[in-house]
Amino acid sequence: MQKKRVVVTGIGPVTPIGIGKESYWRALMEGKIGIGPVVFSNFDMEQFKTRIGAQIKNFSLHDYLPVHKADRHLGRASQFALVGAKYALEDAEITLQLREEVEGRYAVGNSDSLKIGAILGVAAENMEIVEGSYDNLLKHRGPRRINPFALPNVYSSSVASNVTERFGIHGTTYVISSACASASHAIATSFTRIQDGPEEMVLTGGADACITPLSFGGFIALRAMSTRNDEPHKACRPFDLHRDGFVMGEGAGIIIIEELNHALKRGAPIYAELVGYGMTADAFHVAEPDPSAGSLSKAIELALANAEVSPQEIDYINPHGTSTKLNDAVETMAIKKVFGDYAYQVPISSTKSMTGHLIGAAGGAEAIATVLTIKHGRIHQTANYEFPDPECDLDYVPDGPRKKDVKTALSISAGFGGVNCVLVFKAFTS
């Protein structure tokens, strides 16, 4: 039986360089960098070896959504997901009608809400609620002053549940948590739900907000983050010889994927077609990639096979591209293993060089960058690529946006624990 075709019909980026598709795409084309100083009140920042990150400054949920009484209990990741979801649903031309009987909540007006799912990637819980509640526990020497709504909003699953509750979505709803590959795994899983299941449409991608003292401190302990505190705008430099670690970001990358005939019937806008995916595990180390690149290269091969696409058909790669010594070298090796000499002809550019690493949301924001590249025929640069590394010798698009007719593209994600997910997008043709 022929598989259903799946297309991207709506996008909702919430990133440190721009919120909404126009702002985000303009920032990518301008090479805007969203990295700056990080300060945690009530902490001695000199104890934090890394003091920079890519934060979404001056963010307020109610600049984008009407007030609901439960909003004060929401974690920051949930808030980012809600804003990204609203942008994506409206971009997909899904009618949202405010429900008169419930303040601040919507109903889907022109689609069957039981046939819309919400599968999101979230790497961490709503960490600021965890840390705040623990501080409260210690301060009062017991649980007497803990907010009763804290625990339900700590769960990573609450991010998807808050989205479905706010927008009246009644289909399959859950969260996938696979570290930095969470959003890509969610997109791939949503793809299979539409191909094989009852959903006509799935709201997917990811959200995360890990710039909290505990999360930040944990990554510092791992020595995974850049310590270029005096030059925040130059700290994230994927594939560059002098890279010294990733820069943590926050945000959401939400997309609407939809069964093709359903999208055509309702006249939905179509950005690109999602045609395949590949997943593997390194089974090597909890925090380091397999230096042989064997499993990551296999994930790329599986994605190409699943999409029925040859390596020579790939016009662009949006890599994981974290700016860590290990990841960038291993990812380059994986690409060369799969593509051979053709690897040197494929433009590769890291979105993280500007947004920082959005952790569980990264794959969503980067999928959006990839489909916009297909739509507009322009490839954003890898910022701060100045000094070539002999181990990273491919075309990383260092010199600003490049015009190119991109018909088929890869988006690569790789997470702690050696989890790999590769997505394949194509320009839509009827």
N, C-alpha and C positions, 0 to 999 in steps of 0.2 A: 504494500500500500504506500502511495506517495505521501511523504511527510508534508505537513502544513508549512507554509512559508511564514516567516516572522520578520516584521519590520519595526524600526524605531520611529515612533510618531510624536514623542514629546520629550523634552529635556529640561532639567531643573538643576543647574549648578549653583552651589552655595560655597564659595571659596574665598580664601584670603585676598585674591586679586579681583574678584568680581562676583556679584550675585545676579542670577538671570543670564540668559544666553548671550544677549548683546554685550553686556558689561564684561562677561567672562571672555568671549571671543576677542573683543577689542583689546583686552589686557594681554591675551596670548600673542596677538599680532604685534603689540607694542613692546613686548618683552618686559612687561611690568613684573616686578618682584615684590612679593607680599611678606617679606621676612623682616623682623625687627626685634628690639629688645623684649624680653619676657621678665615680668616682675611678679612675684607672689607675695602678697601682703602678709605680714607677721612672720616672714622667713628671712634669714640672713642669706641674701643671694650670692654672697661670696662662697658659700658652701656648695653652690651649684656650678659645676665646671662648665656646663653649657647654660647660657643665659639669653638665648635667642630662639625664636620660633615664628611660625607663620600663623598669626591669630587673625580672626575676623573681628576687627575693631568696631566698637560702637554698635554692636548687633543688638537689635531689639525685636523680639517675635512679633510684637504688635505694630511694627512698621509694615508688616506683610499680612497679618491675619487679625480678624476681630477677636476681642477678648473673650476667653472662656474662664469660668471660675477655677478650673483645675490647672490653669496654666502656671500658677505659682509653684506647683509641685514638679514641673517637668525638668528633666535634665537637659543640658545644652545639646547633646547629640540628638535628642528627640526634637528639640526646637529646630535644629538645622534640617532634620528630615521633614518636618512639617512644611517648612518654607520651600524646600526643594520639591516636595510632592505637589504643592500648590502650583508652583511654576510649571512643573512637568504636565500636570493634568490640564491646566489652561492652555499650555502650548500645544497639547494634543487635541485641543478643541473639545474637551469634555466639559459639559455644562455643569457648573457647581451652583447649587441653589441653597441659600441659607435657610436652615430649618427654623420655622417660627416657634416650635415648641421647645427648642433647645438652643440656648444662647451660644453663639460662636461656632456652631457646627454646621456642616454641609450635607446635602444629599446629591448624588450623581443624577443628573437630569436626563441625559440622552443615551444612557447605556444601562445594561442589566448589571446591577451592583454585585449580584451573586457570581457573575462571570468575570469579575475583575479581582485579581489577586494582589497581594502585597508581600513580596519576598525581598528582604533587605539584608545587607551585610553590615555587621557591627562587630568590630574587633574587641572593644572593651565595653564594660558596663557604663552607665552614666556615672563616671568616676567622681565628679564633684559632690554627688549625693552620698556616695560611699564614704568619702573622706570627711565630709561635713557631719555625717551621722556618727562616725566613729569619734570625732572630736567632741561631739555632744555627749556621747556615752562616757567618755573619760572625764569631761568637765563636771558632769552631774553624778558621776560614780554609779551609773546604772541607766536603764533604758527609759526612765520616767519622762524625759523630754524629747524622745525621738518622735519625729513626725510620722503619723500612721500611714501617710502616703509615700514615705521614702522608699520602703522596700518594693512596692509594686512598680515604682519608677526607676529602680536600680537595675532590674533585670534587663539584659540586652533585648529580650523579646518585647519589652515595653515600647521600644522605638517603633517597631512595625504596628503594634497594637494602637499606639497613639495616633498613627497615621490613619488607620482604618476607622477608628472611632471618630476622628475629626471630619473625615470626608465621606463617611457612609459607605465604605467598601466592605462587602460581605463574602468575598471569595477566600481562597486559601491564603493564610497569613502566618508567616513565621520569619525568624531571623536565622541567618547562617553566620557563624563566627569562625573564621579561619585566618586570623591575624590580618596581614596586609593584603591577602587575596580575597577577603570577605565579600566585597562588592562584586568582583568578577565571578566568584562562585555563585553568588545570588543571581546574577544576570544569566549565567549558563543554566542554572537550575530552572529559572523562570522560562527560559527558551524551551526546555523539555516539557514543562507544564503546558505550554501552549501547543506544542507539537503532539503531545500524547494525552493531555488531560482536558478538563472541561472549560478551562479559562480561555476567554477570547482576548484578554488583555491582562498584563501584569505590571504593576508599579514596582520597579526594582532599582538596584544600585546599592548605595550604602551611605552611612553617616557615622561620624565619630568625633569626639571632643576629648582628647587625651592630654591637653596642656593643663595638667593639674600637678601639684607638688609631688604626689606619690608616683604617678605615671612618669613624669619627667625625671624624677630622681631614679626610678628604675632603669630607664634607658641610659642615664648617665652612668649608673653602676655597670651597665653592659659595655660602656665605652663605644656606643653605637652612633652618637650624635656629634655633629661638628662643634668644635670649640672656637670657631672663628668669630668670637664675640665682638671684636672691634670693627669687623666688616660684615655685618649681617647680610647685606645685599650680595655679597660674594661668597657666602658660606656654602650654598648648595651648588655644587659644580659636578654634575654627573659626567662620568667618563674622563674627567680631567685628571692629569697626573697628580695634582696637589689636592685632590678631594680628601676630606678627613672625616666624613660621616654624614648622615642624613640630617635634615632639619625638620622637626616635627611641625605639622600643620593641623588644621581642624576644618570641618565642614561637611558637606554632603554632595553627592553626585547621584541624582535621581533621574531615571529614564522610564518612559512608557514603551513597552514592547507589545506588539499586537499581531494577531493572526491577519495575514494579508487581505483575505477577502472581506473580513470585518472592517479593516481600515479603509479599503476601497469603497465599500458600501456606504460608509458614513462620510466619505470625502476627506479623510484625515490627511494632514501633511505627512510626508514620508521623508525622513532624513537619509536612511540607509537600510539595508537588509542585514540582519544578523544571520549568518549562514553556518556557523559551526563553532565548536569549542574543543579544547583538550585539557585534561586534568591529570596530574601525576603527583607523587610524593617522593622527596629525596630519600627519606628513611636514613638520614645521615646525622643530623645534629639539631638541637632545639632552637639554635639561634644563628647558625652559619649555613650558607648554601653548600651543596655538594661541589667540591672544586673540579670534579670531572665534567660538570654540566650535563651529565647523562639524563637525569630525569626531566630537567627543564627543556632540553632539546627534544625529548620524547613528547612532552606536552605540546610543543609547537608542531611536531610531526602529526600527532593525533588530531590537533585542531585543523590542520590543512586537509587531512584525510576525511575528517568529519564534514568539512565544508566542500569537499571535492574540488580543491584548489591546488594547483602546483606551486612550488616555491617561486618560480619565475613569474607568477601572476601577482605577487605581492608588490605593491607600489610604495608602501609606507609602513613603518613599525613604530608604534608608541610603546616604549619599553617600560619595564619596572623602574629602571634608571634612578636609583636612590641616592647616589653620591657616596656610597660606602666603597671601600677598597675591594671587598670581596664580591659584593653583588655585581658591580659594573663589569668586572673582569669575567666573572662566570657567565653573566648574561651575554656578553660579547662572544664568548666561546660557544655558547649554545646556538646563537644565531649563525655563526660561521659553520658549525657542525651541520646544521640543516640546509643552509643556503649555499655553502661552498663559495666559489668565486663570485657568485651573484650577490653575496652579502655586501660586497663593496659598492654595489650599485643601488642599494636600497636606503633611502633617507630614514634616519632614526632620530627622534627628538623626544627629550624627557620633559613632560609637563611639570614634574616635581621640581625642576630647576627654578620654577617661578612660584608655584603654589606651596612648596614644601611637601612633606609626606603626610597625606590625609589619613593614613593608617587604614582603617576599615572602609573608608569612603574613597580611597585612592582609585580603585578600579572603576568606580562610577564616574568620577570627575574625568578620568582619562578616556573612558569610553565616549563621553560627551565630546572631548577634544578630538577624538578619532573620527566620529561621525560628522563633526563640523568641518574637519579637514576634507573629508570626502565631498561634502556639500559645496564647500567654497573653493576647493582646488588650491588651497594654500596650507603650507606646513609651518607650524611655529618653530622657533629656534630652541636649541638647548642653551640656556643662559649660562654664562661663566665658563664655557669651554674655551680655555686659553692655551693650555699647555698639553700637547698630545702625550698620551700614555702608550708606550709600545704594545701593551696588552689590550688596549682599547683603540683599535685602529680603523674603525668603520666611519661612515659618513653621519656625524651627529648634528648636522645642520647648525653650525655655530654662528652663522653670519646673518641672523635675522630671518624673517619669514621668506619662504621660497614658494614660488608658483609651481604647481605640478598637478596634472590630471590624475587624481588618485581614485582608482576604481575598486581596489581591494586592499584592505589594511588589517594589521594585527594589533591587538592590545594585550600586552603581557603583564601578568601580576605574579608575584612570588612572595610568600609570607613566612614568618617564623615557623619553625617546625618543618620547613621544607615543602610547604604546600604550593603548588603551581597551578595556574589557570590561564589559558590563552583563549582569547575571543577573536573571531574572524568576522569582519564587516565588509559588505560590498555595496557599491553604488546600486540603487534600486533600478531595475529594468522590468517592465511588465512582461 
